[in-house]
């Protein structure tokens, strides 16, 4: 991911540095909480649609646990989407497919709204 930023003409080397710093900050802020949080207990039900995206080669997030959570989750709508050529960052590793899903979700969301 950082390599992509370093070689893409749209980004400067400083953008790469800022991204690395942001990733480090986020990891330090979020990881302790994620290790203590059990979504099976704290969030078994959502009142909004839930979309779980998993890269087939993601070794940071255990796919079996994510799928077990998806199966027990109660939500008005839910989808579990596999990205077959991705690891932890499908939005960067399969951007076209990710974009298709974002468009689909947007269309579903807008079509489900009721007029005022």
DSSP file (Angstrom, degrees, kcal/mol; ACC not computed):
  #  RESIDUE AA STRUCTURE BP1 BP2  ACC     N-H-->O    O-->H-N    N-H-->O    O-->H-N    TCO  KAPPA ALPHA  PHI   PSI    X-CA   Y-CA   Z-CA
    1    1 A X     >        0   0    0      0, 0.0     4,-1.5     0, 0.0     5,-0.1   0.000 360.0 360.0 360.0 -49.3    0.0    0.0    0.0
    2    2 A X  H  >  +     0   0    0      1,-0.2     4,-2.4     2,-0.2     5,-0.2   0.889 360.0  57.7 -64.3 -37.1    2.7    2.5    0.9
    3    3 A X  H  > S+     0   0    0      1,-0.2     4,-1.7     2,-0.2    -1,-0.2   0.910 103.1  54.2 -57.8 -42.0    4.7    1.4   -2.2
    4    4 A X  H  > S+     0   0    0      1,-0.2     4,-1.5     2,-0.2    -1,-0.2   0.881 109.4  47.0 -59.8 -39.2    1.6    2.4   -4.3
    5    5 A X  H  < S+     0   0    0     -4,-1.5     6,-0.3     1,-0.2    -1,-0.2   0.887 109.7  53.8 -69.2 -38.2    1.7    5.8   -2.8
    6    6 A X  H  < S+     0   0    0     -4,-2.4    -2,-0.2     1,-0.2    -1,-0.2   0.801 117.2  35.8 -69.0 -27.7    5.4    6.2   -3.3
    7    7 A X  H  < S+     0   0    0     -4,-1.7     2,-0.3    -5,-0.2    -1,-0.2   0.615  93.2  99.7-101.1 -13.5    5.2    5.4   -7.0
    8    8 A X    ><  -     0   0    0     -4,-1.5     3,-1.5    -5,-0.2    -4,-0.0  -0.569  68.9-141.0 -75.5 132.3    1.9    7.1   -7.8
    9    9 A X  T 3  S+     0   0    0     -2,-0.3    -1,-0.1     1,-0.3    -4,-0.1   0.704  96.8  68.2 -66.5 -17.8    2.3   10.5   -9.5
   10   10 A X  T 3  S+     0   0    0      2,-0.0     2,-0.3     0, 0.0    -1,-0.3   0.669  97.9  59.6 -75.0 -15.2   -0.7   11.8   -7.5
   11   11 A X  S <  S-     0   0    0     -3,-1.5     2,-0.2    -6,-0.3     0, 0.0  -0.857  71.3-141.7-119.0 149.2    1.2   11.6   -4.2
   12   12 A X     >  -     0   0    0     -2,-0.3     4,-1.4     1,-0.1     3,-0.3  -0.533  34.7-105.3 -96.2 169.5    4.4   13.1   -2.9
   13   13 A X  H  > S+     0   0    0      1,-0.2     4,-1.9     2,-0.2     5,-0.1   0.848 123.4  58.9 -61.7 -32.4    7.0   11.4   -0.7
   14   14 A X  H  > S+     0   0    0      1,-0.2     4,-2.8     2,-0.2    -1,-0.2   0.862  98.9  56.7 -66.9 -35.0    5.6   13.5    2.2
   15   15 A X  H  > S+     0   0    0     -3,-0.3     4,-2.4     1,-0.2    -1,-0.2   0.901 106.4  51.0 -60.1 -39.8    2.1   12.0    1.6
   16   16 A X  H  X S+     0   0    0     -4,-1.4     4,-2.3     2,-0.2    -2,-0.2   0.902 110.2  48.5 -62.9 -41.7    3.7    8.5    2.1
   17   17 A X  H  X S+     0   0    0     -4,-1.9     4,-2.5     2,-0.2    -2,-0.2   0.931 111.9  49.0 -63.7 -45.8    5.3    9.7    5.4
   18   18 A X  H  X S+     0   0    0     -4,-2.8     4,-2.5     1,-0.2    -2,-0.2   0.883 110.7  50.9 -62.8 -38.0    2.0   11.2    6.6
   19   19 A X  H  X S+     0   0    0     -4,-2.4     4,-2.8     2,-0.2    -1,-0.2   0.932 110.1  48.6 -65.4 -44.2    0.2    7.9    5.7
   20   20 A X  H  X S+     0   0    0     -4,-2.3     4,-2.2     1,-0.2    -2,-0.2   0.911 112.9  48.3 -61.4 -41.8    2.8    5.8    7.6
   21   21 A X  H  X S+     0   0    0     -4,-2.5     4,-2.6     2,-0.2    -1,-0.2   0.904 111.9  49.6 -65.0 -40.5    2.5    8.2   10.6
   22   22 A X  H  X S+     0   0    0     -4,-2.5     4,-2.8     2,-0.2    -2,-0.2   0.899 109.8  50.9 -65.0 -40.8   -1.3    8.0   10.5
   23   23 A X  H  X S+     0   0    0     -4,-2.8     4,-2.6     2,-0.2    -1,-0.2   0.918 111.6  47.9 -61.6 -42.7   -1.3    4.2   10.3
   24   24 A X  H  X S+     0   0    0     -4,-2.2     4,-2.3     2,-0.2    -2,-0.2   0.928 112.4  48.5 -64.0 -45.5    1.0    4.1   13.3
   25   25 A X  H  X S+     0   0    0     -4,-2.6     4,-2.0     1,-0.2    -2,-0.2   0.939 113.2  47.4 -59.4 -48.1   -1.2    6.5   15.3
   26   26 A X  H  X S+     0   0    0     -4,-2.8     4,-2.9     1,-0.2     5,-0.4   0.913 110.8  51.3 -62.0 -43.8   -4.4    4.6   14.4
   27   27 A X  H  X S+     0   0    0     -4,-2.6     4,-2.1     1,-0.2     5,-0.3   0.924 111.8  46.9 -60.5 -44.1   -2.8    1.3   15.3
   28   28 A X  H  < S+     0   0    0     -4,-2.3     4,-0.4     1,-0.2    -1,-0.2   0.844 117.9  42.8 -66.7 -32.8   -1.7    2.6   18.7
   29   29 A X  H  < S+     0   0    0     -4,-2.0     4,-0.3    -5,-0.2    -2,-0.2   0.835 124.9  31.2 -81.4 -33.5   -5.1    4.1   19.4
   30   30 A X  H >X S+     0   0    0     -4,-2.9     4,-2.3    -5,-0.2     3,-0.7   0.861 101.6  70.5 -97.2 -40.6   -7.3    1.3   18.1
   31   31 A X  H 3X S+     0   0    0     -4,-2.1     4,-2.2    -5,-0.4     5,-0.2   0.861  95.9  53.0 -54.4 -44.9   -5.5   -2.0   18.8
   32   32 A X  H 3> S+     0   0    0     -4,-0.4     4,-0.8    -5,-0.3    -1,-0.3   0.908 113.1  45.8 -58.4 -38.3   -5.8   -2.0   22.6
   33   33 A X  H <> S+     0   0    0     -3,-0.7     4,-1.0    -4,-0.3     3,-0.5   0.896 110.6  51.9 -70.2 -39.6   -9.6   -1.5   22.2
   34   34 A X  H  < S+     0   0    0     -4,-2.3     3,-0.3     1,-0.2    -1,-0.2   0.849 106.0  54.8 -68.0 -31.4  -10.0   -4.2   19.5
   35   35 A X  H  < S+     0   0    0     -4,-2.2    -1,-0.2    -5,-0.2    -2,-0.2   0.778 113.9  41.6 -69.9 -24.9   -8.2   -6.7   21.6
   36   36 A X  H  < S+     0   0    0     -4,-0.8     2,-0.4    -3,-0.5    -1,-0.2   0.535  98.2  92.5 -97.0  -8.7  -10.6   -6.1   24.5
   37   37 A X     <  -     0   0    0     -4,-1.0     2,-0.6    -3,-0.3     3,-0.1  -0.741  51.0-168.8 -97.5 132.0  -13.8   -5.9   22.4
   38   38 A X    >>  -     0   0    0     -2,-0.4     4,-2.9     1,-0.1     3,-1.5  -0.905   1.7-169.9-116.0  99.8  -16.0   -8.9   21.7
   39   39 A X  H 3> S+     0   0    0     -2,-0.6     4,-1.9     1,-0.3    -1,-0.1   0.772  83.9  67.5 -63.5 -25.7  -18.5   -7.9   19.0
   40   40 A X  H 34 S+     0   0    0      1,-0.2    -1,-0.3     2,-0.2     4,-0.1   0.844 116.2  27.3 -60.1 -31.6  -20.5  -11.1   19.6
   41   41 A X  H <4 S+     0   0    0     -3,-1.5     3,-0.4     2,-0.1    -2,-0.2   0.858 128.1  39.8 -96.2 -46.4  -21.3   -9.7   23.0
   42   42 A X  H  < S+     0   0    0     -4,-2.9    -3,-0.2     1,-0.2    -2,-0.2   0.736 129.2  22.2 -83.1 -22.7  -21.2   -5.9   22.6
   43   43 A X     <  +     0   0    0     -4,-1.9    -1,-0.2    -5,-0.3    -2,-0.1  -0.368  64.6 141.2-143.1  60.8  -22.8   -5.6   19.1
   44   44 A X  S    S+     0   0    0     -3,-0.4    30,-2.2     1,-0.1     2,-0.4   0.661  75.3  38.7 -76.5 -13.2  -25.0   -8.7   18.3
   45   45 A X  B     -a   74   0A   0     28,-0.2     2,-0.3    -3,-0.1    30,-0.2  -0.999  63.1-170.0-141.5 138.6  -27.6   -6.4   16.6
   46   46 A X        -     0   0    0     28,-2.8    30,-0.3    -2,-0.4     4,-0.1  -0.933  20.0-148.8-123.1 149.0  -27.4   -3.4   14.4
   47   47 A X  S    S+     0   0    0     -2,-0.3     2,-0.3    28,-0.1    28,-0.1   0.350  83.6  59.4 -96.4   5.2  -30.2   -1.1   13.3
   48   48 A X  S    S-     0   0    0     29,-0.0    29,-0.2     1,-0.0    28,-0.1  -0.870 100.8 -82.3-126.5 159.9  -28.5   -0.3   10.0
   49   49 A X        -     0   0    0     -2,-0.3     2,-0.4    27,-0.1    29,-0.2  -0.335  44.5-149.7 -60.8 146.1  -27.4   -2.5    7.1
   50   50 A X  E     -b   78   0B   0     27,-2.2    29,-2.0    -4,-0.1     2,-0.5  -0.979  12.8-171.5-125.1 130.8  -23.9   -4.1    7.6
   51   51 A X  E     -b   79   0B   0     -2,-0.4     2,-0.6    27,-0.2    29,-0.2  -0.984   4.9-164.9-122.4 120.8  -21.4   -5.0    5.0
   52   52 A X  E     -b   80   0B   0     27,-3.0    29,-3.3    -2,-0.5     2,-0.5  -0.930   4.3-164.9-108.1 120.9  -18.4   -7.0    5.9
   53   53 A X  E     -b   81   0B   0     -2,-0.6     2,-0.4    27,-0.2    29,-0.2  -0.909   9.3-177.2-106.5 127.3  -15.6   -7.1    3.3
   54   54 A X  E     -b   82   0B   0     27,-2.9    29,-3.0    -2,-0.5     2,-0.4  -0.986  22.1-138.8-128.8 131.0  -12.9   -9.7    3.7
   55   55 A X  E >   -b   83   0B   0     32,-0.5     3,-2.0    -2,-0.4    29,-0.2  -0.721  20.3-132.9 -81.2 134.7   -9.7  -10.3    1.7
   56   56 A X  T 3  S+     0   0    0     27,-2.8    31,-0.2    -2,-0.4    -1,-0.1   0.783 107.5  43.6 -58.9 -27.5   -9.2  -13.9    1.0
   57   57 A X  T 3  S+     0   0    0     29,-3.2     2,-0.7    26,-0.3    -1,-0.3   0.053  80.1 132.4-107.8  24.5   -5.5  -13.5    2.1
   58   58 A X    <   +     0   0    0     -3,-2.0     5,-0.4    29,-0.5    29,-0.1  -0.675  22.1 169.4 -80.5 113.4   -6.1  -11.3    5.1
   59   59 A X  S    S+     0   0    0     -2,-0.7    -1,-0.2     1,-0.1     3,-0.1   0.359  70.3  67.4-104.1   3.5   -4.1  -12.7    8.0
   60   60 A X  S    S+     0   0    0      1,-0.3     2,-0.5     2,-0.0    -1,-0.1   0.801 104.9  40.9 -87.7 -33.9   -4.7   -9.7   10.3
   61   61 A X  S    S-     0   0    0      4,-0.0     2,-0.4     3,-0.0    -1,-0.3  -0.959  92.2-125.0-117.1 114.1   -8.4  -10.4   10.7
   62   62 A X     >  -     0   0    0     -2,-0.5     4,-2.3     1,-0.2     3,-0.2  -0.411  16.5-155.5 -62.9 115.4   -9.4  -14.0   11.1
   63   63 A X  H  > S+     0   0    0     -5,-0.4     4,-2.7    -2,-0.4     5,-0.2   0.837  90.2  57.5 -64.2 -33.7  -11.9  -14.7    8.4
   64   64 A X  H  > S+     0   0    0      2,-0.2     4,-2.2     1,-0.2    -1,-0.2   0.916 109.5  44.9 -63.6 -41.4  -13.5  -17.6   10.3
   65   65 A X  H  > S+     0   0    0     -3,-0.2     4,-2.4     2,-0.2    -2,-0.2   0.917 113.0  51.0 -67.6 -43.2  -14.3  -15.3   13.2
   66   66 A X  H  X S+     0   0    0     -4,-2.3     4,-2.4     1,-0.2    -2,-0.2   0.910 112.2  46.6 -60.8 -42.2  -15.6  -12.6   10.9
   67   67 A X  H  X S+     0   0    0     -4,-2.7     4,-2.5     2,-0.2    -1,-0.2   0.889 110.1  52.7 -69.9 -38.1  -17.9  -15.0    9.2
   68   68 A X  H  X S+     0   0    0     -4,-2.2     4,-1.7    -5,-0.2    -1,-0.2   0.907 110.7  48.6 -61.0 -40.8  -19.1  -16.5   12.4
   69   69 A X  H  X S+     0   0    0     -4,-2.4     4,-1.8     1,-0.2    -2,-0.2   0.931 110.1  51.7 -63.7 -45.2  -20.0  -13.0   13.6
   70   70 A X  H  < S+     0   0    0     -4,-2.4    -2,-0.2     1,-0.2    -1,-0.2   0.912 107.7  52.5 -57.0 -44.6  -21.7  -12.3   10.3
   71   71 A X  H  < S+     0   0    0     -4,-2.5    -1,-0.2     1,-0.2    -2,-0.2   0.876 116.0  38.2 -63.0 -38.4  -23.9  -15.4   10.6
   72   72 A X  H  < S+     0   0    0     -4,-1.7    -1,-0.2    -5,-0.2    -2,-0.2   0.670  92.7 110.9 -87.3 -15.8  -25.1  -14.5   14.1
   73   73 A X     <  -     0   0    0     -4,-1.8     2,-0.5    -5,-0.2   -28,-0.2  -0.301  57.5-148.0 -63.5 136.5  -25.5  -10.8   13.5
   74   74 A X  B     +a   45   0A   0    -30,-2.2   -28,-2.8    -2,-0.0     2,-0.3  -0.938  35.8 141.9-105.9 125.5  -29.0   -9.4   13.4
   75   75 A X        -     0   0    0     -2,-0.5   -28,-0.1   -30,-0.2   -26,-0.1  -0.978  63.0-108.3-156.5 155.7  -29.4   -6.4   11.0
   76   76 A X  S    S-     0   0    0    -30,-0.3     2,-0.3    -2,-0.3   -27,-0.1   0.834 107.8  -2.9 -59.1 -31.0  -32.0   -5.1    8.6
   77   77 A X  S    S+     0   0    0    -29,-0.2   -27,-2.2    -3,-0.0     2,-0.3  -0.968  73.8 179.4-154.5 148.9  -29.7   -6.2    5.7
   78   78 A X  E     -b   50   0B   0     -2,-0.3     2,-0.3   -29,-0.2   -27,-0.2  -0.994   7.3-171.2-154.1 149.7  -26.2   -7.7    5.7
   79   79 A X  E     -b   51   0B   0    -29,-2.0   -27,-3.0    -2,-0.3     2,-0.5  -0.999  12.4-155.9-142.0 142.0  -23.7   -8.9    3.2
   80   80 A X  E     -b   52   0B   0     -2,-0.3     2,-0.5   -29,-0.2   -27,-0.2  -0.979  22.2-167.2-116.7 116.0  -20.4  -10.8    3.6
   81   81 A X  E     -b   53   0B   0    -29,-3.3   -27,-2.9    -2,-0.5     2,-0.4  -0.910   9.3-152.1-115.6 123.5  -18.2  -10.1    0.6
   82   82 A X  E     -b   54   0B   0     -2,-0.5     2,-0.7   -29,-0.2   -27,-0.2  -0.782   2.1-157.0 -91.0 133.1  -15.0  -12.0   -0.3
   83   83 A X  E >   -b   55   0B   0    -29,-3.0   -27,-2.8    -2,-0.4     3,-1.4  -0.935  10.3-162.6-105.6 106.0  -12.3  -10.2   -2.2
   84   84 A X  T 3  S+     0   0    0     -2,-0.7    -1,-0.1     1,-0.3   -29,-0.1   0.668  83.4  39.6 -70.8 -19.8  -10.5  -13.1   -3.8
   85   85 A X  T 3  S+     0   0    0     -3,-0.1     2,-0.3   -29,-0.1    -1,-0.3   0.037 103.2  88.5-116.7  26.6   -7.2  -11.3   -4.7
   86   86 A X    <   -     0   0    0     -3,-1.4   -29,-3.2     1,-0.1   -28,-0.2  -0.809  47.5-168.7-124.0 161.6   -6.9   -9.2   -1.6
   87   87 A X  S    S-     0   0    0     -2,-0.3   -32,-0.5   -30,-0.2   -29,-0.5   0.311  75.4 -29.6-110.1-113.8   -5.4   -9.3    1.9
   88   88 A X  S    S+     0   0    0    -31,-0.2     2,-0.3     1,-0.2     3,-0.1   0.612 132.5  50.3 -86.9 -12.7   -6.3   -6.7    4.5
   89   89 A X    >>  +     0   0    0      1,-0.1     4,-2.4     2,-0.1     3,-1.8  -0.545  53.1 160.8-128.0  68.1   -6.9   -3.7    2.1
   90   90 A X  H 3> S+     0   0    0     -3,-0.3     4,-2.4     1,-0.3     8,-0.3   0.788  74.3  67.6 -60.5 -25.6   -9.3   -4.7   -0.6
   91   91 A X  H 34 S+     0   0    0      1,-0.2    -1,-0.3     2,-0.2     8,-0.1   0.782 115.0  28.3 -65.0 -24.2  -10.0   -1.0   -1.3
   92   92 A X  H <4 S+     0   0    0     -3,-1.8     3,-0.5     2,-0.1    -2,-0.2   0.734 123.9  48.1-101.0 -32.0   -6.4   -0.7   -2.6
   93   93 A X  H  < S+     0   0    0     -4,-2.4    -3,-0.2     1,-0.2    -2,-0.2   0.791 130.3  17.6 -84.9 -29.7   -5.8   -4.3   -3.8
   94   94 A X  S  X S+     0   0    0     -4,-2.4     4,-2.5    -5,-0.2    -1,-0.2  -0.493  74.9 162.2-135.6  64.6   -9.0   -4.6   -5.8
   95   95 A X  H  > S+     0   0    0     -3,-0.5     4,-2.5     1,-0.2     5,-0.2   0.814  71.4  53.9 -61.7 -33.2  -10.2   -1.0   -6.3
   96   96 A X  H  > S+     0   0    0      2,-0.2     4,-2.2     1,-0.2    -1,-0.2   0.947 112.7  42.2 -67.5 -46.5  -12.6   -1.7   -9.2
   97   97 A X  H  > S+     0   0    0      2,-0.2     4,-2.1     1,-0.2    -2,-0.2   0.902 114.6  52.0 -65.1 -40.5  -14.5   -4.4   -7.3
   98   98 A X  H  X S+     0   0    0     -4,-2.5     4,-2.3    -8,-0.3    -2,-0.2   0.925 109.6  49.7 -60.4 -44.2  -14.5   -2.3   -4.2
   99   99 A X  H  X S+     0   0    0     -4,-2.5     4,-2.4     1,-0.2    -2,-0.2   0.887 107.4  54.6 -62.9 -39.5  -15.8    0.7   -6.1
  100  100 A X  H  X S+     0   0    0     -4,-2.2     4,-2.4     1,-0.2    -1,-0.2   0.920 109.5  47.7 -59.2 -43.4  -18.6   -1.5   -7.6
  101  101 A X  H  X S+     0   0    0     -4,-2.1     4,-2.8     2,-0.2    -2,-0.2   0.897 110.0  51.7 -66.2 -39.7  -19.6   -2.5   -4.1
  102  102 A X  H  X S+     0   0    0     -4,-2.3     4,-2.4     2,-0.2    -1,-0.2   0.908 111.2  48.2 -63.2 -40.2  -19.6    1.1   -2.9
  103  103 A X  H  X S+     0   0    0     -4,-2.4     4,-2.7     2,-0.2    -2,-0.2   0.920 111.9  49.5 -64.3 -43.9  -21.8    2.1   -5.8
  104  104 A X  H  X S+     0   0    0     -4,-2.4     4,-2.7     2,-0.2    -2,-0.2   0.921 112.1  47.7 -60.7 -45.1  -24.2   -0.9   -5.1
  105  105 A X  H  X S+     0   0    0     -4,-2.8     4,-2.7     2,-0.2    -1,-0.2   0.913 111.7  50.3 -63.8 -42.7  -24.4    0.1   -1.4
  106  106 A X  H  X S+     0   0    0     -4,-2.4     4,-2.9    -5,-0.2     5,-0.2   0.937 112.2  47.1 -60.3 -46.9  -25.1    3.7   -2.3
  107  107 A X  H  X S+     0   0    0     -4,-2.7     4,-2.4     1,-0.2    -2,-0.2   0.914 113.4  48.0 -63.1 -42.9  -27.8    2.8   -4.7
  108  108 A X  H  X S+     0   0    0     -4,-2.7     4,-1.2     2,-0.2    -1,-0.2   0.909 113.5  48.4 -62.6 -41.6  -29.4    0.4   -2.2
  109  109 A X  H  X S+     0   0    0     -4,-2.7     4,-0.6    -5,-0.2     3,-0.3   0.935 113.9  44.7 -65.4 -47.0  -29.3    3.0    0.5
  110  110 A X  H >< S+     0   0    0     -4,-2.9     3,-0.7     1,-0.2    -1,-0.2   0.877 112.5  51.6 -67.2 -36.7  -30.7    5.8   -1.6
  111  111 A X  H 3< S+     0   0    0     -4,-2.4    -1,-0.2    -5,-0.2    -2,-0.2   0.744 106.5  55.2 -73.0 -21.1  -33.5    3.5   -3.0
  112  112 A X  H 3< S+     0   0    0     -4,-1.2    -1,-0.2    -3,-0.3    -2,-0.2   0.584  86.0 101.8 -88.1  -9.0  -34.5    2.4    0.5
  113  113 A X    <<  -     0   0    0     -3,-0.7     2,-0.4    -4,-0.6    -3,-0.0  -0.463  68.9-133.3 -73.6 145.9  -35.1    6.0    1.7
  114  114 A X        -     0   0    0     -2,-0.1     2,-0.1     1,-0.1    -2,-0.1  -0.776  25.0-107.2 -97.9 146.3  -38.6    7.3    1.9
  115  115 A X              0   0    0     -2,-0.4    -1,-0.1     1,-0.1     0, 0.0  -0.406 360.0 360.0 -69.5 146.0  -39.5   10.7    0.6
  116  116 A X              0   0    0     -2,-0.1    -1,-0.1     0, 0.0    -2,-0.0   0.495 360.0 360.0 -69.1 360.0  -40.2   13.4    3.2
